[in-house]
Amino acid sequence: MLTDMSTSRPGTPTTDSAAAPARRPHDDAPDTTKLFARLAELEDGPERDAVRDELVAAWLPMAHRIAGRFRDRGESVEDLRQVAALGLVKAVDRFDPSRGAFESYAVPTITGEVKRHFRDRMWALRVPRRVQELRNRVRVARRELTQHPGSPEPTASAIAAHTGLSEEEVGAGLEALESFSTLSLDAELSTGDDGYSLADTLGAADTSYDVVVDREAAKEGLRRLPERERAILYMRFFEDMTQSRIADRLGISQMHVSRLISRSCARVRDEAMGRRAWADPA
């Protein structure tokens, strides 16, 4: 039994073969401690810019690695690398060497910049942030629920149970999944008619144009009316006064007001119809 016992001396730490190995840094995480210390000491100028450029160049492979995590999401890898490089520049400019390792600060900064790019730049339409978050949660839930071969397409209720969202919120997320990009109005639809585009399905006759035409046609006839008749029409149709009130205001009978309104309207109508017939002889 003595041979099975540890023979290590007191104070000497024992070795646990099952202990997790220490985390190894990435190959694209260079040791730039001295460069950052030098950068912090320099004033603005060419020398500081040179050190800053050297730091960005040293850490650029890490930024490219982070950008690669977001490939196949509708954006080119080259554009993602440029966005990640922008995040890297921000991280270099804002990093405080006394706060710890640069990698611990740069990774979330660069990742956040790429995510912000997808959130703010990749949507063809401006979508509220809440809807974007619902879309992401629904997308992840669908992937998790269909990760096994042969899994059926999850229903809205299944996604709601998986995410803790309401079915209404899941519905908004599903709609957002189909709204990441837009179709051109000139896009041809899958119909038997040649040249049938999306624009052909939109729009309808606007009857308000007829109102505009009638209003413009009536203007000249209204201008030709005597001042009292114009005032009567204004009080009746714009101030919504009754014929009795108009009669009291003008000191005439209600019957006379009625006759003046009928005569004025007929005169304006006849003139407007004549103008429309002249403008549109067909």
Secondary structure, DSSP 8 states (H G I E B T S, - for coil): -GGGS----TT-----TTS-------TT----HHHHHHHHH--SSHHHHHHHHHHHHHHHHHHHHHHHTTTTSSS-HHHHHHHHHHHHHHHHHH--GGGS-HHHHHHHHHHHHHHHHHHHHS-SS---HHHHHHHHHHHHHHHHHT-STT-----HHHHHHHHT--HHHHHHHHHHHT-SS---TT-B-SSSSTT-BGGGGS----THHHHHHHHHHHHHHHHHS-HHHHHHHHHHHTS---HHHHHHHHTS-HHHHHHHHHHHHHHHHHHHHHHHHHH---
